[in-house]
Amino acid sequence: MINIILKDLKLMLSDKKELAAIILMPIILTTILSFALSGSFQEMGSQWTMDIAIVKNYDLDQDQASFRNFTLSMEERFGIEMDFGNNEEALFSEFNPEKIFFEDFLGSDEMKKFIRYTLCTEEEAYALLENKHVSSIVILPDQYVYNSYINTFTTFRNNIDITVVSHPDMNYRRQVTEEVISSFNNIMSSITISKNVYFEKASEYMSLNEVVAGLEDFVKDIGTEPAGVNVVITDINQKNFINSFTYYSIAMMSMFILFSAGYGGKFILNEKIDNTYYRLVATGVDRRMIITGKFFMMFIMAIIQSIVLIGYSKIAFGINWINIPLLLLTMLLSCLAVASIGVFIIALTIRSNSYKTSDAFSNALVQVLALAGGSYLPLQILPKTVGQFGRLTPNGATLQTYIKILEGYGISEILPGLVVIMVNITVMLLLSGILLKGGNSNDQSIIA
C-alpha cells in the first residue's frame, strides 16, 4: 500500500506542468483577486467613508402649507382647536422632519464619520450611481414632510416609502445604507407609536381639545431627541475582520484542492495503458488496494496544496492563522472530502474506461462548484438560492468554516460546516462503493 502511494506521489510531483496548475495558479489568483477586490472588503473605521446621493422629491414650503391647511380644515370639521398651523415658528423649528433627517441624523458627528451625502436631482443621482461616484441613492418621496406631520400630530397614518437604489458592484455599502435608513425609519415610527399611546391614554382622562392642545408639547419632548442616534462601528461580536487577502487565500485554497480529485481517474487509466495496473493485479494486489492508494495520494496532495497556500498567505499577506487545532481539523476533513470525490471520479472512470469523466470534472464541474461555493464572489453577493446550494458543496462548506475560524468562532459555530463536509465524504464513498461493486468486470480496453 505504502509503495503504491509513494509511487503515485512521485509521479505526481515529477510533473511540473500539473504542479504549476495546482500550486502556482492558486497563488497567482489569490494575489490578483485580493488586490483587485480589496475595496469590497474594506474594513470600517476612521478611514472608511461611504458616498450617497439624496434626492428630495418633496417641496418643504408646500408641505408645510398643506399641513397648515389640513389643521384649519380639521378645526372647522370637528370643532377642535389646533393651533399648530398658526404657531409655525414653534412647530416647524422644534419638529421639522427635514431638519431631523439632514442635520440631526445624517449631520450628527457619529454619522459624518462614515457617510457623505450629496443633494441632487434624480437624474443627476442616477448618473453619479452609474459612474460609481456614489454607492447608493436615497429618494425622499413626494409629500415626505407633510406625511411626517400627519403621522406625528394626528391620528391618521400615511405611508412614507423612502427608496434606496444601489449599485450592484457595491453590495456591502448598499446593506449599510439600507440599515442606516431603516434605523431612521424606526426612530420616526417610534414617535408615531408614542403619539398613538398618548392619544389613547390621554383621551381617557381629558377632552379631545385638551388632548390636542397637549400634543404639541408632548411631541416636542420626544421629537427633539430622535437624532440622538449613536452609531458605534465595531466588529460583530468583537470578531476578527476578514479582508480580501484573507478571504481569497481561503477561497482559492478551497477551490484548487478540488483539482487533486481529478488525478486519481487519470492515473488509473494511465496505468492501464502502460500495463502497470494489470501487472499489479497479476501480483495479487487487489483493485481496492490500488484505489485506496490513489485515495491517499489525492489526500496527501490536497494537504500539500493547503500547507503551501497557508504558508504563502502568512508570508505574503501577514494573515494570522489562529486556532491551529480547528484549522488542522478542517484541513484534514476538507482533504478527505477531496479524496472521496476523487474515488467517485475513479469509479466513474473505471466504468466508462475514458478520460472524459476526469476532464469534465477538472474543466467544468470545479468551476461550477467554485462559483457556487463563493471562491470567486462571496456568497452574500450571489443570489440566495445559489448561496444556499454553495454552503452544501464541500468547497463552500470548507470556505465558510475557515472564515469562521479566522473570525474567532469556536467548535460549536463551525460544527455545521464540518457536518456538511463529513456528509459529502460519506455520500461520495457510498456512491463509489456502489459503482465499483462487481469486481474487475470493467477492466477492459481504454477509450480515449
Secondary structure in CASP SS format (residue, H / E / C, confidence):
PFRMAT SS
TARGET T0000
AUTHOR 0000-0000-0000
METHOD secondary structure of the structure
MODEL  1
M C 1.00
I H 1.00
N H 1.00
I H 1.00
I H 1.00
L H 1.00
K H 1.00
D H 1.00
L H 1.00
K H 1.00
L H 1.00
M H 1.00
L H 1.00
S H 1.00
D C 1.00
K H 1.00
K H 1.00
E H 1.00
L H 1.00
A H 1.00
A H 1.00
I H 1.00
I H 1.00
L H 1.00
M H 1.00
P H 1.00
I H 1.00
I H 1.00
L H 1.00
T H 1.00
T H 1.00
I H 1.00
L H 1.00
S H 1.00
F H 1.00
A H 1.00
L C 1.00
S H 1.00
G H 1.00
S H 1.00
F H 1.00
Q C 1.00
E C 1.00
M C 1.00
G C 1.00
S C 1.00
Q C 1.00
W C 1.00
T C 1.00
M E 1.00
D E 1.00
I E 1.00
A E 1.00
I E 1.00
V E 1.00
K E 1.00
N C 1.00
Y C 1.00
D C 1.00
L H 1.00
D H 1.00
Q H 1.00
D H 1.00
Q H 1.00
A H 1.00
S H 1.00
F H 1.00
R H 1.00
N H 1.00
F H 1.00
T H 1.00
L H 1.00
S H 1.00
M H 1.00
E H 1.00
E H 1.00
R H 1.00
F H 1.00
G C 1.00
I C 1.00
E C 1.00
M C 1.00
D C 1.00
F C 1.00
G C 1.00
N C 1.00
N C 1.00
E H 1.00
E H 1.00
A H 1.00
L H 1.00
F H 1.00
S H 1.00
E H 1.00
F C 1.00
N C 1.00
P H 1.00
E H 1.00
K H 1.00
I H 1.00
F H 1.00
F H 1.00
E H 1.00
D H 1.00
F H 1.00
L C 1.00
G C 1.00
S C 1.00
D H 1.00
E H 1.00
M H 1.00
K H 1.00
K C 1.00
F C 1.00
I E 1.00
R E 1.00
Y E 1.00
T E 1.00
L E 1.00
C C 1.00
T C 1.00
E H 1.00
E H 1.00
E H 1.00
A H 1.00
Y H 1.00
A H 1.00
L H 1.00
L H 1.00
E H 1.00
N C 1.00
K C 1.00
H C 1.00
V C 1.00
S C 1.00
S E 1.00
I E 1.00
V E 1.00
I E 1.00
L E 1.00
P C 1.00
D C 1.00
Q C 1.00
Y H 1.00
V H 1.00
Y H 1.00
N H 1.00
S H 1.00
Y H 1.00
I H 1.00
N H 1.00
T H 1.00
F H 1.00
T C 1.00
T C 1.00
F C 1.00
R C 1.00
N C 1.00
N C 1.00
I C 1.00
D C 1.00
I C 1.00
T E 1.00
V E 1.00
V E 1.00
S E 1.00
H C 1.00
P C 1.00
D C 1.00
M C 1.00
N H 1.00
Y H 1.00
R H 1.00
R H 1.00
Q H 1.00
V H 1.00
T H 1.00
E H 1.00
E H 1.00
V H 1.00
I H 1.00
S H 1.00
S H 1.00
F H 1.00
N H 1.00
N H 1.00
I H 1.00
M H 1.00
S H 1.00
S H 1.00
I H 1.00
T H 1.00
I H 1.00
S H 1.00
K H 1.00
N H 1.00
V H 1.00
Y H 1.00
F H 1.00
E H 1.00
K H 1.00
A H 1.00
S C 1.00
E C 1.00
Y C 1.00
M C 1.00
S C 1.00
L H 1.00
N H 1.00
E H 1.00
V H 1.00
V H 1.00
A H 1.00
G H 1.00
L H 1.00
E H 1.00
D H 1.00
F H 1.00
V H 1.00
K H 1.00
D H 1.00
I H 1.00
G H 1.00
T C 1.00
E C 1.00
P C 1.00
A C 1.00
G C 1.00
V C 1.00
N C 1.00
V C 1.00
V C 1.00
I C 1.00
T C 1.00
D C 1.00
I H 1.00
N H 1.00
Q H 1.00
K C 1.00
N C 1.00
F C 1.00
I C 1.00
N C 1.00
S H 1.00
F H 1.00
T H 1.00
Y H 1.00
Y H 1.00
S H 1.00
I H 1.00
A H 1.00
M H 1.00
M H 1.00
S H 1.00
M H 1.00
F H 1.00
I H 1.00
L H 1.00
F H 1.00
S H 1.00
A H 1.00
G H 1.00
Y H 1.00
G H 1.00
G H 1.00
K H 1.00
F H 1.00
I H 1.00
L H 1.00
N H 1.00
E H 1.00
K H 1.00
I H 1.00
D C 1.00
N C 1.00
T H 1.00
Y H 1.00
Y H 1.00
R H 1.00
L H 1.00
V H 1.00
A H 1.00
T C 1.00
G C 1.00
V C 1.00
D C 1.00
R H 1.00
R H 1.00
M H 1.00
I H 1.00
I H 1.00
T H 1.00
G H 1.00
K H 1.00
F H 1.00
F H 1.00
M H 1.00
M H 1.00
F H 1.00
I H 1.00
M H 1.00
A H 1.00
I H 1.00
I H 1.00
Q H 1.00
S H 1.00
I H 1.00
V H 1.00
L H 1.00
I H 1.00
G H 1.00
Y H 1.00
S H 1.00
K H 1.00
I H 1.00
A H 1.00
F H 1.00
G C 1.00
I C 1.00
N C 1.00
W C 1.00
I C 1.00
N C 1.00
I H 1.00
P H 1.00
L H 1.00
L H 1.00
L H 1.00
L H 1.00
T H 1.00
M H 1.00
L H 1.00
L H 1.00
S H 1.00
C H 1.00
L H 1.00
A H 1.00
V H 1.00
A H 1.00
S H 1.00
I H 1.00
G H 1.00
V H 1.00
F H 1.00
I H 1.00
I H 1.00
A H 1.00
L H 1.00
T H 1.00
I H 1.00
R H 1.00
S H 1.00
N C 1.00
S E 1.00
Y C 1.00
K H 1.00
T H 1.00
S H 1.00
D H 1.00
A H 1.00
F H 1.00
S H 1.00
N H 1.00
A H 1.00
L H 1.00
V H 1.00
Q H 1.00
V H 1.00
L H 1.00
A H 1.00
L H 1.00
A H 1.00
G H 1.00
G C 1.00
S C 1.00
Y C 1.00
L C 1.00
P C 1.00
L C 1.00
Q C 1.00
I C 1.00
L C 1.00
P C 1.00
K H 1.00
T H 1.00
V H 1.00
G H 1.00
Q H 1.00
F H 1.00
G H 1.00
R C 1.00
L C 1.00
T C 1.00
P H 1.00
N H 1.00
G H 1.00
A H 1.00
T H 1.00
L H 1.00
Q H 1.00
T H 1.00
Y H 1.00
I H 1.00
K H 1.00
I H 1.00
L H 1.00
E H 1.00
G C 1.00
Y C 1.00
G C 1.00
I H 1.00
S H 1.00
E H 1.00
I H 1.00
L H 1.00
P H 1.00
G H 1.00
L H 1.00
V H 1.00
V H 1.00
I H 1.00
M H 1.00
V H 1.00
N H 1.00
I H 1.00
T H 1.00
V H 1.00
M H 1.00
L H 1.00
L H 1.00
L H 1.00
S H 1.00
G H 1.00
I H 1.00
L H 1.00
L H 1.00
K C 1.00
G C 1.00
G C 1.00
N C 1.00
S C 1.00
N C 1.00
D C 1.00
Q C 1.00
S C 1.00
I C 1.00
I E 1.00
A C 1.00
END
